[in-house]
Amino acid sequence: MSFCVSFWAVYTLWSYPDLLPTFTTWPLVLEKLVGGADLMLPGLVVPPAGLPQVQKGDLCAMALVGNRAPVAIGVAAMSTAEMLTSGLKGRGFSVLHTYRDHLWQSGDKSSPPSMAPLALDPPDLSEEKGSAQAAPALQGDMRRLTLAEENQENGEVQQQMCGEKSLPEASKDPSVRGLNPDPTDSRALQEQMDELLQRCFLHALKCQVKKADLPLLTSTFLGSHMFSCCPAGQQLDIKRSSYKKLSKFLQQMQQEQIIQVEELSRGVESIVAVDWKHPRKGSALEGGEVRTIIVSYAKKNDLVDADNKNLVKLDPILCDCILEKNEQHTVTTLPWDSLLSRCLERLQPAYQVTFPGQEPIVKKGKICPIDITLAQRASNKKVTVVRNLEAYGLDPCSVAAILQQRCQASTTVTPAPGSKDGLQVQIQGNQVHHLSRLLLEDYQLPRKYIQGLEKAPKPSRKK
């Protein structure tokens, strides 16, 4: 085995982790690298500080999220600039050597040490300390070592460095399993990617795609619109979502009637229609929670005016959310109360009804109060009419049966006028007093959701 191959084993990099530019990937990718696969660009995790700057042919190290101890060594298939231009697609690195391969087995077979990731800010080169200074002769052109001569002389070595162990064998090894993330963590990462995927999808439809752009190739929609809507410091990777494929995700969006996808030519799908007025799904939030989110967002992004703390500077996201088209280029700041009220006005109203021992029921729109009215019938007889009981989880037939017993009066249940499926309860006589006790005391409904209680008969004066 040649000196250079031995020199660049992961053991060396565990002692001197800064010798090579290091790229980060997910723990699950390690199994594929050990099985002989190259590292594809969609598998990279882009840190907030950006990717390391390398040129095609540079020797690079690969580490896992949360631990910068290298687990693989490879040659860059393209420069960093080319990686970014490609949208992080395609083969990024030809893997030469990995933890758990034959070269590793020729050593002491130790596992990667735990090394905390570097700080986000790039270090000051004039103040660098540690392993990089301990071996200054190893700096410079060493990072460009391609191992071309060694590979020509030792063809078998290259096979060993690419990993002859199959993926099933690698996955059975207890040491490899020890590096796999907890299944709970994997599900959490998948849920985060699902959320990011839908966020980029909705933002692309709202901010970038126009009606005149349709029909739009689904591949173009992803590459030219969704990727550009990904927040800074995050990377959109459909393969790490629960959908795995763009087509499956778009099918889900079609089932929710947000878009319509058709195969206009064989094997090529396009978005042919968008329901621009479709209500976007999301978690139910109370007004106080919305205010907390907005205040936190403004402070996190330094949007509070330094000279007037009552004003908030509008960034592109806030402008898109709350400003009218004719305000986009004229309104740059808003008072807090105006910002909060505008945000609340743009949200889809909804209400939640909670019953003991049951899951809360959330419905769109504004809840209508229970309506109690008095009406005149034949022979100048009064009847009490109650509507909107269903909105509060009350069965009109059950309420009618209870009132019939308590009031000792006849009751009927009929379709409510002007309502598609609603029912109304009609009780003979003025029974508002009994209704009041039933709704307020027995069902414990808040008084503010009941209108007409003032129509109860007044007690007669005693002589």
ZAVEX-698189 format. One record per residue (C-alpha): residue in three letters; x, y, z. Coordinates in steps of 0.02 Angstrom, whole numbers, padded with zeros to 5 digits, always signed. Example, Ala and Ser with C-alpha at 12.3 -4.5 7.8 and 13.67 -1.06 7.14 Angstrom:
REM ZAVEX-698189
ALA+00615-00225+00390 SER+00684-00053+00357 
//
This chain:
REM ZAVEX-698189
MET+00000+00000+00000 SER+00071+00168-00049 PHE+00118+00303+00074 CYS-00007+00428+00006 VAL-00155+00309+00020 SER-00108+00265+00199 PHE-00076+00446+00239 TRP-00252+00500+00192 ALA-00344+00365+00291 VAL-00483+00429+00402 TYR-00373+00391+00553 THR-00259+00534+00501 LEU-00404+00655+00479 TRP-00472+00612+00651 SER-00310+00682+00721 TYR-00301+00826+00595 PRO-00483+00861+00544 ASP-00441+01025+00457 LEU-00318+00955+00329 LEU-00451+00937+00194 PRO-00604+01040+00150 THR-00748+00947+00232 PHE-00924+00926+00165 THR-01069+00869+00274 THR-01200+00738+00237 TRP-01337+00645+00330 PRO-01299+00492+00439 LEU-01411+00381+00332 VAL-01300+00417+00181 LEU-01152+00333+00265 GLU-01222+00160+00231 LYS-01226+00195+00045 LEU-01048+00263+00045 VAL-00986+00109+00138 GLY-01076+00002+00010 GLY-00974+00081-00130 ALA-01084+00226-00187 ASP-01019+00398-00232 LEU-01085+00550-00140 MET-01221+00637-00240 LEU-01249+00823-00221 PRO-01430+00807-00158 GLY-01355+00717-00007 LEU-01256+00870+00048 VAL-01308+00975+00196 VAL-01272+01158+00161 PRO-01214+01248+00320 PRO-01263+01430+00352 ALA-01086+01485+00307 GLY-01100+01399+00137 LEU-01005+01255+00057 PRO-00814+01245+00063 GLN-00730+01317-00092 VAL-00650+01179-00195 GLN-00602+01147-00376 LYS-00637+00994-00482 GLY-00513+00857-00435 ASP-00480+00921-00259 LEU-00469+00791-00122 CYS-00608+00818+00005 ALA-00671+00742+00167 MET-00850+00698+00211 ALA-00924+00708+00386 LEU-01096+00678+00461 VAL-01217+00804+00533 GLY-01173+00843+00713 ASN-00996+00772+00706 ARG-00855+00843+00599 ALA-00746+00688+00615 PRO-00726+00632+00432 VAL-00802+00464+00383 ALA-00753+00464+00199 ILE-00628+00537+00076 GLY-00659+00573-00107 VAL-00619+00680-00258 ALA-00731+00826-00305 ALA-00818+00792-00472 MET-00845+00980-00497 SER-00801+01146-00419 THR-00906+01226-00283 ALA-00968+01356-00407 GLU-01023+01218-00526 MET-01111+01128-00384 LEU-01214+01281-00344 THR-01249+01318-00527 SER-01316+01141-00549 GLY-01440+01167-00409 LEU-01347+01033-00309 LYS-01392+00895-00432 GLY-01286+00753-00496 ARG-01129+00668-00434 GLY-01027+00776-00317 PHE-00883+00665-00261 SER-00799+00505-00316 VAL-00777+00415-00151 LEU-00606+00333-00129 HIS-00605+00278+00052 THR-00732+00262+00192 TYR-00743+00216+00373 ARG-00773+00026+00383 ASP-00689-00017+00216 HIS-00534-00126+00192 LEU-00412+00018+00218 TRP-00495+00058+00384 GLN-00489-00125+00433 SER-00299-00123+00411 GLY-00289-00003+00559 ASP-00348-00018+00739 LYS-00531-00023+00683 SER-00581+00117+00800 SER-00741+00217+00776 PRO-00746+00402+00730 PRO-00718+00516+00880 SER-00849+00641+00930 MET-00801+00815+00866 ALA-00914+00965+00887 PRO-00953+01059+00726 LEU-00856+01219+00696 ALA-00932+01388+00735 LEU-01035+01464+00596 ASP-00919+01612+00575 PRO-00760+01575+00477 PRO-00606+01578+00589 ASP-00475+01712+00581 LEU-00329+01634+00488 SER-00205+01740+00585 GLU-00267+01662+00749 GLU-00287+01481+00694 LYS-00220+01354+00818 GLY-00218+01167+00838 SER-00186+01028+00716 ALA-00172+01137+00562 GLN-00025+01231+00639 ALA+00050+01071+00709 ALA+00086+01010+00533 PRO+00109+01164+00420 ALA+00202+01059+00291 LEU+00041+00965+00259 GLN-00051+01122+00202 GLY-00065+01198+00029 ASP-00057+01087-00123 MET-00090+00928-00023 ARG-00278+00962-00038 ARG-00262+00942-00227 LEU-00187+00768-00216 THR-00282+00658-00340 LEU-00197+00492-00309 ALA-00190+00466-00497 GLU-00017+00388-00497 GLU-00055+00277-00348 ASN-00217+00217-00426 GLN-00127+00169-00586 GLU+00004+00070-00490 ASN-00117-00010-00370 GLY-00281-00047-00458 GLU-00335-00161-00319 VAL-00311-00024-00191 GLN-00438+00085-00281 GLN-00567-00055-00273 GLN-00536-00073-00088 MET-00550+00115-00061 CYS-00715+00120-00155 GLY-00783-00010-00034 GLU-00806-00191-00084 LYS-00925-00228+00059 SER-01105-00233+00000 LEU-01239-00124+00078 PRO-01328-00269+00166 GLU-01163-00324+00244 ALA-01124-00148+00299 SER-01296-00124+00375 LYS-01276-00284+00477 ASP-01115-00222+00555 PRO-01148-00160+00733 SER-01022-00019+00715 VAL-01114+00052+00564 ARG-01282+00036+00649 GLY-01213+00134+00793 LEU-01193+00285+00679 ASN-01372+00277+00615 PRO-01490+00407+00688 ASP-01630+00362+00806 PRO-01790+00321+00708 THR-01878+00461+00801 ASP-01746+00584+00740 SER-01767+00520+00562 ARG-01954+00546+00569 ALA-01929+00721+00639 LEU-01810+00763+00495 GLN-01935+00693+00371 GLU-02075+00797+00445 GLN-01965+00953+00435 MET-01928+00916+00252 ASP-02114+00891+00217 GLU-02150+01059+00296 LEU-02011+01143+00197 LEU-02072+01062+00037 GLN-02249+01125+00058 ARG-02187+01297+00110 CYS-02080+01314-00047 PHE-02224+01248-00153 LEU-02351+01373-00088 HIS-02227+01518-00090 ALA-02179+01480-00271 LEU-02362+01478-00324 LYS-02399+01640-00234 CYS-02245+01741-00277 GLN-02171+01674-00439 VAL-02294+01579-00548 LYS-02419+01678-00649 LYS-02571+01621-00745 ALA-02480+01662-00908 ASP-02343+01537-00862 LEU-02463+01390-00874 PRO-02446+01253-00929 LEU-02283+01238-00833 LEU-02169+01087-00835 THR-02160+01010-00662 SER-01971+00997-00677 THR-01961+01183-00720 PHE-02075+01225-00575 LEU-01959+01133-00456 GLY-01793+01194-00526 SER-01836+01374-00568 HIS-01965+01416-00436 MET-01972+01302-00284 PHE-01783+01293-00257 SER-01768+01482-00262 CYS-01903+01496-00128 CYS-01802+01391-00005 PRO-01749+01496+00146 ALA-01566+01538+00166 GLY-01466+01405+00256 GLN-01588+01265+00212 GLN-01586+01140+00069 LEU-01742+01070-00014 ASP-01721+00883-00045 ILE-01878+00788-00095 LYS-01791+00621-00070 ARG-01779+00658+00117 SER-01965+00695+00128 SER-02103+00567+00152 TYR-02152+00589-00031 LYS-01981+00538-00102 LYS-02031+00597-00277 LEU-02095+00763-00345 SER-02234+00676-00442 LYS-02303+00598-00282 PHE-02301+00765-00192 LEU-02389+00852-00336 GLN-02519+00714-00340 GLN-02557+00755-00158 MET-02573+00939-00200 GLN-02689+00892-00342 GLN-02797+00789-00224 GLU-02811+00943-00114 GLN-02871+01035-00271 ILE-02733+01164-00265 ILE-02663+01122-00437 GLN-02705+01015-00588 VAL-02568+00909-00667 GLU-02579+00828-00839 GLU-02462+00729-00951 LEU-02461+00840-01105 SER-02329+00733-01189 ARG-02275+00555-01155 GLY-02182+00544-00990 VAL-02182+00734-00964 GLU-02301+00810-00836 SER-02353+00992-00826 ILE-02453+01100-00707 VAL-02600+01156-00813 ALA-02708+01246-00685 VAL-02695+01325-00512 ASP-02836+01367-00393 TRP-02770+01537-00341 LYS-02910+01561-00214 HIS-02887+01391-00131 PRO-02880+01410+00060 ARG-02708+01356+00116 LYS-02703+01223+00250 GLY-02614+01259+00413 SER-02620+01242+00602 ALA-02754+01334+00698 LEU-02683+01484+00790 GLU-02761+01600+00916 GLY-02742+01787+00898 GLY-02615+01794+01039 GLU-02509+01659+00956 VAL-02511+01754+00791 ARG-02451+01912+00879 THR-02311+01816+00964 ILE-02252+01743+00799 ILE-02252+01913+00712 VAL-02162+02001+00853 SER-02031+01862+00860 TYR-02006+01868+00671 ALA-01984+02057+00670 LYS-01857+02054+00812 LYS-01761+01904+00743 ASN-01739+01989+00574 ASP-01698+02163+00647 LEU-01853+02243+00573 VAL-01893+02356+00720 ASP-01851+02535+00674 ALA-01700+02592+00774 ASP-01762+02772+00786 ASN-01945+02733+00821 LYS-01979+02570+00912 ASN-02164+02584+00868 LEU-02125+02559+00682 VAL-02082+02397+00593 LYS-01983+02393+00430 LEU-02065+02283+00299 ASP-01955+02151+00219 PRO-02007+02063+00055 ILE-02100+01926+00149 LEU-02206+02048+00251 CYS-02237+02155+00096 ASP-02301+02004+00002 CYS-02412+01950+00147 ILE-02500+02110+00199 LEU-02480+02248+00069 GLU-02595+02283-00076 LYS-02518+02294-00250 ASN-02527+02484-00253 GLU-02434+02490-00086 GLN-02288+02377-00133 HIS-02170+02520-00181 THR-02237+02657-00067 VAL-02261+02581+00106 THR-02097+02534+00189 THR-02145+02537+00374 LEU-02301+02508+00478 PRO-02346+02538+00660 TRP-02357+02381+00766 ASP-02547+02390+00786 SER-02573+02411+00598 LEU-02453+02268+00558 LEU-02538+02150+00680 SER-02715+02194+00625 ARG-02670+02171+00441 CYS-02594+02001+00474 LEU-02747+01944+00571 GLU-02862+02004+00432 ARG-02769+01898+00304 LEU-02791+01737+00402 GLN-02932+01614+00369 PRO-03056+01630+00514 ALA-03095+01470+00607 TYR-03167+01413+00771 GLN-03140+01266+00887 VAL-03269+01176+00991 THR-03208+01064+01133 PHE-03311+00932+01222 PRO-03256+00834+01377 GLY-03164+00675+01331 GLN-03164+00714+01144 GLU-03042+00786+01019 PRO-03074+00971+00981 ILE-03174+01005+00823 VAL-03101+01142+00712 LYS-03208+01218+00574 LYS-03179+01359+00452 GLY-03273+01523+00459 LYS-03348+01615+00607 ILE-03462+01524+00728 CYS-03642+01584+00732 PRO-03724+01604+00903 ILE-03872+01498+00957 ASP-04022+01601+00905 ILE-04179+01604+01012 THR-04333+01692+00943 LEU-04519+01703+00982 ALA-04649+01685+00846 GLN-04838+01698+00832 ARG-04937+01550+00769 ALA-05120+01517+00737 SER-05244+01573+00872 ASN-05115+01702+00930 LYS-05011+01568+01015 LYS-04827+01599+01046 VAL-04690+01473+01006 THR-04505+01474+01048 VAL-04386+01436+00905 VAL-04202+01385+00928 ARG-04074+01377+00787 ASN-03887+01337+00765 LEU-03879+01203+00900 GLU-03773+01090+00786 ALA-03628+01214+00784 TYR-03603+01179+00969 GLY-03615+00990+00954 LEU-03795+00983+01015 ASP-03920+00865+00934 PRO-04084+00961+00899 CYS-04188+00802+00924 SER-04110+00770+01095 VAL-04135+00951+01148 ALA-04316+00943+01091 ALA-04347+00785+01194 ILE-04272+00865+01351 LEU-04373+01025+01330 GLN-04534+00929+01300 GLN-04512+00843+01468 ARG-04459+00998+01565 CYS-04584+01119+01491 GLN-04726+00994+01477 ALA-04758+01066+01304 SER-04759+00997+01129 THR-04598+01013+01026 THR-04557+00988+00842 VAL-04396+00980+00742 THR-04401+01054+00567 PRO-04275+01111+00434 ALA-04210+01286+00473 PRO-04257+01413+00337 GLY-04108+01471+00235 SER-03997+01330+00296 LYS-03942+01183+00188 ASP-03934+01050+00323 GLY-03976+01142+00484 LEU-04124+01102+00595 GLN-04226+01209+00714 VAL-04321+01162+00872 GLN-04493+01235+00902 ILE-04572+01231+01077 GLN-04750+01283+01116 GLY-04760+01441+01222 ASN-04623+01558+01285 GLN-04493+01435+01349 VAL-04340+01549+01348 HIS-04319+01529+01536 HIS-04305+01338+01522 LEU-04190+01356+01372 SER-04079+01474+01471 ARG-04057+01348+01613 LEU-04027+01205+01492 LEU-03895+01295+01387 LEU-03806+01393+01525 GLU-03813+01273+01672 ASP-03828+01098+01599 TYR-03723+01121+01441 GLN-03618+01262+01517 LEU-03611+01362+01357 PRO-03540+01540+01371 ARG-03679+01670+01375 LYS-03596+01771+01236 TYR-03634+01630+01112 ILE-03822+01635+01146 GLN-03933+01775+01083 GLY-04115+01800+01133 LEU-04105+01758+01318 GLU-04178+01929+01360 LYS-04345+01871+01286 ALA-04385+01764+01437 PRO-04553+01808+01518 LYS-04539+01926+01664 PRO-04601+01859+01831 SER-04773+01922+01876 ARG-04788+02046+02021 LYS-04870+01980+02177 LYS-05016+02084+02243 
//
